[in-house]
Amino acid sequence: MAKFKRILLKLSGESLMGEQRYGIDVKRLQEYAEQIKEVAAMGVEIGIVIGGGNIFRGLSGAGKGFDRVKGDQMGMMATVINSLALSSALEAIGVSTMVLTAIRMEPVGEFYNKWKAISAMKEGKVVIMAAGTGNPYFTTDTGSSLRGIEIEADVMLKGTRVDGIYTADPEKDPTAVKFNDISYDEVISRGLKVMDLTATTMCKENNLPIYVFNMDIVGNLKRVMNGEDIGTFVHP
C-alpha cells in the first residue's frame, strides 16, 4: 500500500544532465521513467513538474543581458522540452501520459487546467505540467507548489541530488547535519534553500507537505512511497 495516493513530483532539470554539462542525459531520463513507472504500477496518481535548468535558466540569463521577462519565457520553453522528453521516455515503456502547458501551444501539449489534470490522473495517466505558471518572475519551484495545491496532492515530492535538507549545503560543508523532519517556519527562519521563499510559503499556507529526497538513486522514489525514511519531511 503506497504511503500517498496522489503526488506532485518536482524534478530538477539540472539532474537530467546526468554526467553531461548540458542538455538531457538519456540514461538519467530512462532511470527517472522506470522509477515513475514503478510507482504508477502501485496505483499512485502522479503529477509532475520538471525544471529547465539543464537548458536555460531565466534568472541567470537576465544576469547576462537578457530581458528578464523574455529570459523567463525561454526558461518556460526549456521546461516544455524536458516535459516532452520525459513523456516520450514514459510512453516508450508503456506508461500513458498527458503533457499540459501553462501557455497555449497545441499540439505540443494541451492547455492546463486543474480538472483536466485530475481527470487524467484518475484515468491512470501520468500528467506532466510544463511551462511553470506561465508567468515571468516565478520559479518552477513556485510552479510545482501551485500545481500541487491545485491538483490536491497529498504531498510534494522534491527529487534532488541530495538526500534531504541539511543545516548547510552538504556538497560544500562536510559538517552539515541532515534534518529528518522540519517545520515550514524553521525552513524559512533558518533561510534554508529547500525551495524559494514564495514556494515554501505557498505550501505552508495551503498545508501541502514537502518531502525532499535523492531522486538520482534508482529505486528511491518507490522507497519513499513504501514509507522508508530516506529524506526530509517538511510539515506544519
N, C-alpha and C positions, 0 to 999 in steps of 0.2 A: 504494500500500500504506500503510494507516494506521500511524502510529507505535505506537499502543496498540490492543490487541484489545478490552479491557473497561475502561471508565472509570466513575468516580464523579464526576459533575459537581455541584459545590456552587454554587448560585446565590444571590445576595443578594436578600432580599425588598425591601430599600430600593431596589435598582436597578430593580425592577419599577415603581416610582413614575414613572420617566422624568422628565418635566418637571413632574409634579404634586407636590403636597406630601403627598399621602396616597393610599393605595389602589393600584389597578392601572392603568397606562397601557397601553391596548390596542395602541398602536403598538410599544412596547417588548416586550410579550408576543408579538406576532406575529414580531418580529425574532428573539427567542430561539427560537421554534418553528421558524422557517425554518433557523436555524443548526443546530439539533439534527437536523432532517430531512436536511440536507446530510451530516452525519457518520454518521447511521444508514444512509444510502444507500451509505456506504463499507464497510458490513458490521461496523461497530463495535457492540459490545454496550454499552448505555447505562443506567446507574442514575443517578437524580437526587435530590438533597436540596435543598430550597429553604427559605430563611428566612422569617420572618414580620414583619420589622421595618417593613414598609410599612403594617401594620395594627395590630399590638400587640407590644410587647417586654416580656416578663415582668419583667426586672430593673429597667427604668425605671418599670414600673407599681408595683413594690414601693416605689420611692422616693417615689411619690405616695400611698402609704397602702394599696395593695392588699396582701392577704396574699400572701407570696412564692409559696407553692405554687399558689394559685388564679391568681395572675398568670402563672406559668409555664404553667399549663394553658391559659389564654387565649392565650398565645403559641403553644402547640401547635396550637390550633384555627386560628389565623391561618395557620400553615404548611399546614394542610389546605385552606383556602380558596385559597391560592396554587397548591397542587398540582392542585386541580381545575381552576383556570383554565388552567394550563399544559397539562394533559391535554386539555381542550376545544380549545385552540388547535392542539395537535398532531393530534388526531383530525380537525379541520376541514380539514387539508391532507394527509390520507391516511396519517398515522403512527399505528400501533396502539400503545396504551399500557395500562399497568396501574397503578392507584393502590393502594399498600399503606400501611396506617396502623399506627402503633405502639400505638394504643389502639383497641379494638374499636368500630367504628361502621358496620358493614354496614347498609344497602347503599351508603354513601358511598364506602367503599373496603374491600378485603379486608384481613384481619388479617395483618400482616407476619410472614414467616419467611424465612430465608436461601434455602432450597431452592425455595420458590415464586418468589422473585425471580430466582434464577439460571435456573430453567427458563423463565420468561417471557422473559428476555433472550436465551436461546439460540433461542427461537422468533422473535426479531426484534422483540419489543415493547420500547418504552422504559418502564422501570419507575421510577415516581416514588414515593419513600418519604417519607411525611408523618408529622407529629406527633413529630418529634425522636426521642428514645429512649423516649418515653412516661413519662419521669420528670422531676420538677422538679429544679432546680439544675444542669441540663445544657444547654449551648447547642446550636444547630443545627450549629455547627462540630464539636462533640464527636459529635453525632448522625451527621454526614457521615463523620467518621473511623471511627466504629463500623461504619456500613453499608459503607463502602469496604473495610474489613478483612473483614467478614463475606462480602461477595459476591466476594471475592478479586479485586478490581480491580487492574489494572496500575498505576494512578495515580489520585490525586485531583486533578481539575482545579478549581481555585478561581477561579470567574469573579467578578471585582470591577469597580470603575470606575476602577482604576489599572492600569498595565501591568506590575506586578510588585512586588517588595519593595524598599524603599528604606531608607537609614540613618535617615531620619526621615519624617514624613508629608509627601509632596511637595505636597499641597494647602495646607500651612501653611508649609513651609520650602523656599524655592526653591533652596537649596544642597544639598538631599538628593540622595544618589547611589544609583543603582539597582544591585542585585546581579543578575548573570546566573544565578549559581547560588550556593547557600549550604547549609551543613550544618544539620541539626536542632539540634545543640548550639550553633552560633553564633546561630541564631534565638533560642534560649532564653537564652543568656548575655547577648545584647545587649538582651533584652526587647522584641524586635520584635513588633509587633501583627499578625502574619500571621493567626493564629487564637488562641483562648485556650490557655493552657498545657496543660490536660488533653488537648485535641485534638491539639496538636503532639506531646506525649509519647506518646500512643497510636500515632500514625503512626510515630514513631521506634522504639518497642518492637516494632512489627509490620512494619517495613520497607515501609511504604506511602509512596512518594514523593509530593510535592505539587508541582503546577505552578500558579503564580499568574499570571493574565493578565487583560487588559481584555476582558470579555465584551460590553461595551456598544458596541464597534466591530464592525459587521456583517462577518462573514467570518472573525473571529479564531479561532473555535472550529475551523473547518476548517484554518486556518493552523497551529494547534497540532498537529492530527492529521497534518498533512503534514510536521511536524518543523521548522517555521520557529521561529527563536529570537526570540519576541516577548514573553516574560515572564521569570519567575524560577523556577528548578528547585530544590526543597528535597530533600535526599537525605542518606544516612548520612555 
